Amino acid sequence: MTNEKKLSFEDAMTKLEQIVDKLEEGDVPLEEAITFYKEGMELSKICHDKLKSVEEQLTQIITEDGRTENFSIEEEE
């Protein structure tokens, strides 16, 4: 599924939603359901990886002198 990694997040989510809809209908033969499940898991991983990458980018700030630093917000208890 090498080409799938080139999908945008939105395209991967759309395909994943379509797979979920098909599986929720319940009238998919077992072999086809397994194939859909595997494809869905791969799409889910692609989405997760893309979100993780964006999260890492968003947790860095650029200082006035051009250096990057990790940014975190202290959570209140």
C-alpha positions as CSV (number, residue, x, y, z in Angstrom):
1,M,0.0,0.0,0.0
2,T,2.9,2.3,-0.8
3,N,0.7,4.7,-2.9
4,E,-1.7,5.1,0.1
5,K,1.1,6.9,2.1
6,K,0.9,9.6,-0.5
7,L,-2.8,10.2,0.2
8,S,-3.8,13.4,1.9
9,F,-5.2,13.0,5.4
10,E,-8.6,14.0,4.1
11,D,-8.5,11.4,1.3
12,A,-7.4,8.7,3.7
13,M,-10.2,9.6,6.2
14,T,-12.8,9.5,3.3
15,K,-11.7,6.0,2.3
16,L,-11.6,4.9,5.9
17,E,-15.2,6.2,6.4
18,Q,-16.3,4.3,3.2
19,I,-14.8,1.1,4.5
20,V,-16.5,1.5,7.9
21,D,-19.8,2.1,6.2
22,K,-19.5,-1.0,4.1
23,L,-18.5,-3.1,7.2
24,E,-21.3,-1.7,9.3
25,E,-23.9,-2.7,6.6
26,G,-23.0,-6.3,7.6
27,D,-23.7,-7.9,4.2
28,V,-20.1,-8.2,3.2
29,P,-18.7,-11.7,2.6
30,L,-16.1,-12.7,5.3
31,E,-13.1,-12.7,2.9
32,E,-14.0,-9.3,1.6
33,A,-14.6,-8.0,5.1
34,I,-11.1,-9.1,6.1
35,T,-9.6,-7.3,3.1
36,F,-11.6,-4.2,4.0
37,Y,-10.4,-4.5,7.6
38,K,-6.8,-4.7,6.7
39,E,-7.1,-1.8,4.3
40,G,-8.9,0.2,7.0
41,M,-6.1,-0.5,9.5
42,E,-3.5,0.7,7.0
43,L,-5.5,3.9,6.4
44,S,-5.9,4.4,10.1
45,K,-2.1,4.1,10.6
46,I,-1.6,6.6,7.8
47,C,-4.0,9.1,9.4
48,H,-2.4,8.5,12.8
49,D,1.1,9.1,11.4
50,K,0.1,12.3,9.7
51,L,-1.6,13.6,12.8
52,K,1.5,12.7,14.9
53,S,3.7,14.6,12.4
54,V,1.5,17.7,12.6
55,E,1.4,17.5,16.4
56,E,5.2,17.4,16.5
57,Q,5.4,20.4,14.2
58,L,2.9,22.3,16.3
59,T,4.7,21.6,19.6
60,Q,7.8,23.5,18.4
61,I,8.2,27.2,18.4
62,I,10.8,29.3,16.6
63,T,12.6,31.7,18.9
64,E,13.6,35.3,18.0
65,D,17.1,34.1,17.0
66,G,15.7,31.3,14.7
67,R,16.2,28.3,16.9
68,T,13.4,25.9,17.5
69,E,12.3,24.9,21.0
70,N,9.7,22.5,22.2
71,F,6.5,24.2,23.4
72,S,4.3,22.8,26.1
73,I,1.5,24.0,28.2
74,E,1.4,23.1,31.9
75,E,-1.9,21.4,32.6
76,E,-3.8,22.7,35.6
77,E,-4.8,20.1,38.2
